[in-house]
Amino acid sequence: MVSLERERSFDLDFKEFKASEGRHSIHDYPAMLHYLLVNHFIEKYSDENSLVYDPFCGSGVSVVESLRLNRKAIGTDINPLALLIADVRAFNIDVNLVYEYLENLEIQWKTLTPDIPSVKNIDFWFKDFVIVNLGKIRNFVKQIEDQKILKLFLVAFSQTVRDVSNNRKGEFKRYRLDEKRLKEFNPDVFKTFMDNTSKYLNVLRKDKLPSQNYSLFLHDVRKEVPISNVDLVITSPPYGDSKTTVAYGQFSSFSLDWIRGLNPYGDSDLKLDSLCLGGKKIKDQKELPSQHLYNALQDIERIDEKRALEVYSFFYDYYLSIKQIVKTLNNNAYVCFIVGNRTVKGIQIEMDFITAEFFESFGLSLENIFVREISNKRMPSKNSPSNKAGKTSNTMLYEYIVVMKKSG
């Protein structure tokens, strides 16, 4: 059994720096890793030209920081919107050429015919004039043949869709504005799109990455990963099922509806949440190699058998993912998993220890578990662990960086 100890690392808190700076400010995305944290561990546990893999790459923090440090980078995710955002954050682009497209959009604006996709309850989530103007932008964007410019415009369009929707701002899930705020809400769709695009162009112009050796692809990491010779895995997996943690499907749904058929990484919808880890209950339970997990499951089961099954289902999928990730590793490769220890029914689930035990079962050894305080990660300040209205608790205040090594 692995000896489990934690090391509090105040130098990893990075309290004075926002997580969403520079390229990482391109498009909102929930629960982003802090880029300085990622940069630190890439530099610590890999060399130039090493292959760095992020199996849950999200909006691409690990990919961008790998390129910044002259590593080769691969990112996979189950969310096609995340991959689109990651791609735009990672590439260098001819900014002047993009401005020519913006000038053309301004010239054509009044004569553009709206191209409005099928969006469920569209009138509930968008005002009539907003629908028309979003349709105009979609029509313009769908005609772009240059793949980099298309991706950039799709990301700016995606953020614009979120900005001008009737959804409450700053929310991950779908919550409509109250009637008073809705009545006062009259967004300028054209200006919002132009401002978002200009902001992103400014970032990309100022921050050229030294390497463009990266690839991204849609993949469910519970299935065999077509990657090998990985020198470092650095990632932040989900901390639980989407229903009770971060609902990536709900967060992405408005954008995915409006860019349907245009995203090179594919399409999805609200069903995305059910496809994430723990999205489906595993009733035929098998033994998993973690005593800390079973101690927590037994405590939760005494209170709520259904919740215990949901927690088990998540960690079953999590174990399958780790099993596939291990297969990608070179000898002497390192793994950095950045996790949070959430609470379910008042029981803390020590995901850092569970992660270490899972990896140890595949022959890896624990190097360290670093602890940092979360002060600027974009997550809800409170959640509802009981799923009952009005009953909330503080979400995780610390992150745990579990470092494992595969010996040669």
N, C-alpha and C positions, 0 to 999 in steps of 0.2 A: 504494500500500500504506500502510495506517495505521501511524503511528509509535507503538510500544507501549512505554509506561513505566508503572511502578507508584509509588505514593506511600504509604509506611508512615504510618498515622494512629493514633497511640497513644490519642488522645482518643475513638476509636470502639471501644475494647476493652471498656469498661463492666464491668470485672472485679468490681467491688463489688456489682453488681446481678444477680440471677438472671433468666434469660430467662422463667421461668414464674412471674411475679408478677401479682397482681390478676386481671383477667379472663383473662389468659393462663395462669392456673393451673387453669382449668376444663377438666377431662379431660386425661389424658396425651396427648401426641402427639410423635412422634419428629422430630428435626432442625428444631425450631422456630427461626425467626428471632428475634433479640433485638429486643424491642419498642422499646427506646431507639434502636437503630440505624435501624429503620424510621421511627420518629418524626422522627429527625434529617433523613433524606433527603426525607421528605414535606414537611417545613417548608422545606427548602432549595430544592427544585425544583418547588414548586407553591404556589398561592395559595388562600385560602378560596374555597369553592364550586367549585374545580377538580374534574375527574373523574379519580379514581385507579383504576387497574385492576390487579388481581393475577391473572394467568392460571393460576398454580399456587398457589392461595390456601391450601391446606392447612387448618389450624385457625383461620385468619382473623386473623393478627397484623396484616397490612397493612390489612385492613378495619377492625378496631377502632381502630388508630392514625389512620387517615384520618378516621373519625367523631369521634375525640377532637379533631382539628384542624379540624373543620367543613368537611371535604371530602365530596364525593359519592364513594361507593365501589361498585365491582363486583368480585366474586370468582368465579372459575370453578375447578373441579377435576374430576378424573375419579373421585374417591373420594366416594361419598355420605355416608359417616360423617364425613369431614373437613368437608363442607359443613354437616352438622347441628351439629357442634361449633362451627364458625365462626359460625353463626347465633345460637346461644345466647350465645356470648361477645360478640356485637355488639348484642344487643337489650336494651332496658330493659323491666322487667316489674313487675307489681303483686305485690310480695313477700307481702303479707298474704293475698292470695287463694290463693297457692300453699300457704301453711301450712294453710289450711283443707283442701286436698286431702291433705296429709300426715296431718292428724288423722283424716280419713275412712279412709285406708289403715290406720292403727293400729286403728281400730274394726273394720274388716272383716277384718283379717289372718287370724284363725283360721278364718273361714268361706269364704275365697277358694278357688276351684277352680283348680289349676295349669293354665296354658295353655302347653304345652311344644312349641316348634316342632321341625322336623326338623333335627337337628344331627348331622353325621357324627362317629362315634366319641364320642358324648356322654358315655358312661360312663367313657371314658378321660380326658377332660378335665375332668369335673365329678363330684363325689361325689353319691350318690343324694339326700341331704337338700338339697344345694345346688340340684340340678335342680328339685326340688319347690318350693323357696322362690323361685327365679328365675321359675318358671312362675307363681307367685302374683303376683309384681310385674308380670310381663308382662300378666296378665289384668286387673289394676287399671289399668295404664297405657293399654291399648288402648281402654278405655272413655272416655278423656278427649277431649272435643270441642274445648276451647279450644286453638288451635294453638300458642301460645307455651308454655303449661303442658305440653302434650304434648311439645314439643321439649326443654324443660328436663328433664322426667322421663326421656325417652329417653336423653339424654346422661348423666344420673346413673345410669340403668340400665346403659348401656354401660360406664361406668367400673366399676360394681359387678360386672358380668360378668367383666371383666378381673381385678378384685381377688380374686374368690372362685373363679376357675378354678384348675385344677391346674398351670397354666403357671408357670414360674419367674418371679419378680417382677423387674421391670426389664429384661426381654427384649423385643425387637421381634418376634423370630421364635418359632415354636412349639417350646418345650423343656419337657417335663414335669418336675415336681419329682422328685427322687430318692426312693426308697422310704422312707427315714428321715424326711425332711421331709414327705412326703405323709401319713405315718401321724400326724404331729403337727399337721397342718393341718386345722383345724375352724372355718372362718369363720362368723361370724354374718351371714347374708345380709341380713336385715331391718335390722339395725343399720348395716351397711355402706352400704346404700342410703339410709337416713335421714341418716347422717353426710355422705355425698357431696352429697345434695340440700341439706342445711343449709349446708354449706360454700359451695356455689355461690350460694345465695340471699344469704348474707352478703356475698359479693363483689359481686353485682349491686346490693345495697342501698347499699353504700358508694361505688360507682363508677358514677354515672349519666353516660352519654355525652350530649354536647350536641346531637348530630345522630343521626338514625335514617334518613338518606337512603342506603340501601344495597340492593343486590340480589345474590343468589347463585344460580348455577345450574350444573347438571351439564353439563360440556362437555369434549370432547377437543380441545385447542387446536391439534392438527395439522390440524384441519378449520376451515373459515372461521368466524370469530368474529362473531356478530351484534351487534357493539358498534362505535360510532364516536365521534369527538370526544373521544378520551382525551387528557388533558393530561400524565399521568404514569403510566408502568408501573413498578411496583416489585414484585419477586418474587424468590424463590429456587427455581429449577428443580431437578429431580433432577440429581445429579452423575454418574449412570450408571444402568444398568438395575437394576431392583429386586432381581434375583437376587444381584448382587454389591455392592449398596450398602444402602439402606434398603428393606426388604421391607414396603411399606405394606399390601399385601394380607394378608400374614400378621399384621401388627400389628392390622389392623381386623377380621380374620375372625371371631373369637369374638363380637364385638359385632354384626357384620352378621348373623350367624346368629340371634342372639336377638332382634333388632329387625326381622327380616324381615317385610315387609308393613306396617310401621308408620312407617317413615321417609319424610317427605314428599319427600325428595331421591332416593328410589329404593333399590334393593337391589343387592348385589354379593356376591362370595364370594372364595375364594382365587384365582380366575382373574384378579382385578384386577391382580395383578403382571404377567401376560402382556399386559395392555392398556396398561401404562405405557410411557413412552419406552424404546425398545430391547427391548421385550418379545418382538418377533418379528424374526428375522434377515432382513436385506435382502440377498439374494444378487445381485440385478441392480444392481451398484454404479454410482452416477453421481458425477460430479465435484462436490465441495463447495468453496466459496470460502474455504479456510483452509489456508495453507501449514503453519501450526503443527500442524494436525490431521494432515496427510499425513506430516509428519516423524515424528510419534509413531506413526502406523499402520504406517509402514515398519519402524520399530524393533521394534514388537510383533510384526509379521508374521514377522520373522526368527526369533523365539523360538516363537511359537504362532499359526498362521494362524486357528484357530478363535476365539481371544480377539480377534484383530485384527478379525475379522468382527463380533463382538459389539460392540466399541467403535464400529466404523463404523456399525452399525445404530442404536445409540443416537444418535450425532451426526447421522445422516440425519433421524431423527425430530425431533431438537432443531432442526435447520435448518428443517424444515417448520413447526415451532411459531413460530419467530422470523419466518418469512415471513408467517404469519397475524397475528401480533401487530403488525407494522409497519403493516398495513392499518388498524388501529384508531386510529392516532395523528393528532392535530391537527398542523398546522404549528407548529414551535417546541416540540413536546412533548419531554419527557425520558424516558429509559428507565434504570432502575437494576436491573441483574441481579446478584444476590448469589450467587457461585458458589464452588466449591472445586476445587482442582487435585489430583485423585486420582492414584494410582500403579497401573499395570497391568503385571505382569511386570517390575517394577523400572523401568519407564519412566514418567516424570511426564507427565501430560496437562495442558497449560496451557489449561484451560477458559476462563480469563479472556481470553487472547489470541484463542482460537478464537471466543468470543462476540463480541468486538469486530470480528473479521474478517467474521463472518456478518452483523452489523448494517451494517457498512460496505458490504457488497455490495448492500444495499438503499438506499444513499444517506445513511445516518446518519453523523454524525461523532463521534469519540471525545472526550469531555470530560476524563475521568480514570479511573484504576483505583486505588481506595483499598484498602489492605491493613490488616486488623485481625486480632488474635490471637483464636482461639476458646478461651474459658475456661469457658463455661457452657452450651454448646449440647448438648441431649440427644441425643448420638450415641454409638455404641459406641467405647470407647477404642482398641480394636484391631479389625482386620478380617482376612480371609483372602484376599488378592489372588490367590493361586494356587489357591484353592478346595481346598487339600489340608489334611487334618486336622493340627493342630499347628503349621502354618506361618502365623504372623501378623505383621502390621506395624502401626506406629502409623498411625492415620487422620489426616486433614488437620488441621493445627494452625492454619491461617490461612484466612480468608475474603477474597474479592476482590470489591469492589463496582465493577462495570463501568458507567460512566455514559456514555450516548450521547445525542445530540441530533438531532432531525429539524429541519432548517432550513426556514424558510418560503419 
